[in-house]
Amino acid sequence: MRELASAYAARVPSLDAHGLVDGLDGVQLRFMPMGQRDGAYDPEHHVILINSQVRPERQRFTLAHEISHALLLGDDDLLSDLHDSFEGERLEQVIETLCNVGAAAILMPDALIAELLERFGPTGRALAELSRRADVSASTALYALAERTPGAVLYAVCTRSRLESDTDEEDGGVPETALTVRVSGGSAGVKYTLRSGTPIPADHPVHAAFESNLPMREASYVPFRSGRKMPAEVDAFPVRGRVMVSFDLTGRSGT
């Protein structure tokens, strides 16, 4: 699937919306309100539908996902292998996963990720740059970057969010907010993740980057929700109210 998608991306005239669709002969692109659905590919009428009411970066990923559906349906060998190996709901799940893989390969080609890793290393800055240049969400960029990162590196996107609380707002309580992990994911050599909602301690460099709006890089730790502190080289890059973070676990001296 990745090979199919990468080859497709290499031959289209551009990676904007209409340029992406130009590689599919006779397929039209239409934007329209679709309720809870992000998009769809209709092979019978040769049309890709995209929900006009969702964020632009979500539209972009959905478009690449639906293009991947078209590519998969056009590859008889891959389609046959899938039907031989899976059936029913499991088949649908696998197809959706493969189309997400294809979408990532279209929007974030290996050459782009290799360029960013060479220039910035496995850092929060590399994560921010990938999200910006590919015009995808930070979480989408995170998973693609983690998949192609050598060594043991954990990535995270942190933002201010509401903490879980028993306070009843109807009784006049004010929701407490804090800097927390929104999403995280690691390279192939990392077993750990940071659960969504994990708070970042006030003395942590990620918190300092958020408050100062300045990049931070120093020896620190992964702040697990349990209180466990795993040594790591931390790179925190703030951008638009969020902090893109990498925890480099290579050479850590303990667990």
N, C-alpha and C positions, 0 to 999 in steps of 0.2 A: 504494500500500500504506500509506503514511504517512497519507494522507487517510482511508482506511478505518479504520485503527486509532485515529486521533485522534477521529474521529466516534464510534466505539464507546466509547472511554474517557469521552467527554463525557456519554453517556447511561446508563451503568451507575450503580447506587446508591452504590457505594463501590469503592475500589481494593484491598480485601482479597480473599482468595482466593475466597470464595463470592460476594461482590459482583461480582467480575469475571465470573464465569460466568453470573450472572443475566441478562446481556444476550444469551445464546444460548438461544433457546427450546428447552426439552426436553433440553438437554445436562446430563448429570450429571458431577460431579467426584469422582474416587476416588484415594486415596493408597494405594500398595502397593509392596512391594519389587520393583524391576525390573532388578536386576543392573547392567549397564553402561549401560542406557538411562536418560535423564533423564525422558522422558515420551512420550506418544503421543496422537493424536486419532483416534478410531474413528468416522467419520461414519455407518457402517452401524448401529451400536448407540447412537449419540449419547452418547458418553462420552469424557471427557478423563482420561487416566491420568497420575499424577505419582509419580515415585519417592520413596517415603517416607524413604529412607535417605540422601538428599543434603542439603546445607546449606539452611536456609530461604530465603536469598536466591537460591539456584540454583533451588529449587522455584518461587519467585515468577516468575523470568524464564522458566522453562520453561512455566509456565502461560500467561503472556502470549504466548509463542511458539506454543503449541498453539491458543490462541484465534485467533491470526493465521492459522493454517492453516484454521480454520473460516471465517473472514472471506473468505479468498482463494477457497475452494471455493464460497462463496456469491455470488461476483461473476463472472458468466458472461463479461462483457466482458474483465476482466483475465485470467481463466483462458484465454480463447480467444487473447488476444494472446500469452501466454506459450507456448502450444502452437504457435502459428504461428512464433514466433521461435526456439524451442529444442526440443531433443529429447534423449531418453536421459539419460545421467548429467549432462549440462550443464543440462538442465531441472530435475533434482532439486536441483542446486547453487544455481541461481537462486532456486528456491522457498524453500529453506532460508535464503538470504540475505534475501529479502524478508520472511520471517517473523521474522527477527531485527530487521529494520527496524521491523516492526509492533510487536513486543514492546517495543522502546525507546520508540516513540511512545505506547504505552498507559501504560507505567510512568513515563515522563519527558516529560510533555507540554511543548510549546513555552512555555506560560505559566509553568511552574515554572522552566525553564531561564532564560527571560528575566528572571524575578524575581531569581534568584540572581546572574546576571551584572550586573544593575543594582545590586544591593545590595553584592556583594563584588568585582565585576570579574572578569576572567579569571585567577583565582588558585587556589592550592592549597586555600584555605578554601572556595571555591565548589565545587570537586570533592568535598571531604569532605561538605559540606552536601547536595549532590545525591545522593551515595551513601546518606546517612543518611535523608533525607526520602523518597526513592523506594524505600528498602529493597532496594537492588540492590548487587551487588559493585562494588568500586572500579573495576575494569577496565571493567565495563559502563557505569558513570557517566562514565568518562573518554572513551570513544568518543562518547557522546551529547553531552557538553559540547564536545568538540573540534569536532564537526560543526557546532555552532551558534555557535561563537566567531568574532567578526569579528577581522580583523587576523592577525598572525603570532604564534601562541602554541603552544608545545610543552608538553604535560602528561606527567607521569610519576607512577607509584606506586613508592616505594622501600621496601625492607624488608631486614632482615638475612637473609642466606642463605649457603649453603655455596659457597665458591669452587671452581672447577675445579682439581684437583690430581692429581699423580701419586702421592701418598702412599697406601700400602696400609694401610687401617685394620686388616686382620687382623694386620699386623706391629706393631701398637701405635700407629700414627700417629693423630693427632687432626685431624679435618677443620677446615680454617681457614674462618672465617666473616667476612663483612664486609657493610656496607651497600651494597646493589646495586639496580639498576633491575629491577623485576618486569615492568612493562609501560609503554609510552609511546605517544603518538599526538599528532598535530598538527592544527591548524586547516587550512582549505583552502589557505592561503597558505604552508604549511610543507612543505618537501621532505624534511626530516630526521626521523629517529626515533632514540631511544636503544635499542640492542639489549638484550634481556633479559640480565641478568647483568653489565651494565656497572657496575664499582665506582664509588662516590662517594668522591672524595678527602677525606682527614681535615680539610683546611682549607676545605672547601666549606660554604656556609651550610646546605645540605640536611643535611649531617652534623652541624652544630651544632644544628639543630632536632631531629634524632633523639636526640642525646645529652642535650640540656637539656629536651626535651619542651616547648619554647617555640616559638611561630611566629617565623619569620625572613623578612625582606624586605630585599633589598639588591641593588645592582648587582654582578653576578658573571658566570658563564659557564655554558654547556652543556658538561658534562664527557664528551666523546666517548671511546669506548674507545681510539681511536687516539692519544689525547693532545691532539688538537686542541681548542682552547678558543674557543667562539663566544660573544661578548659577549651578555648577556641580563640582564633584570631578573628576579631569582629570588624567588619567593614559596613558602615551604615551611611546610606546616601538619601537625604531627605528630598522629596519632590512633591509639591502640591498637597501638603497636609498628610503625606504618608512617608514612611521610611522603608527603603529597599535595603535589605540586610543579607549579608552572607556570613556564615559561621564556618571558618576553615578549620576542620578538625585534624588536618594533616600534622603529624608530629606531636599531638597532644600528649601530655605526660601522665594522664590518669583518667579515671572515669568517675 
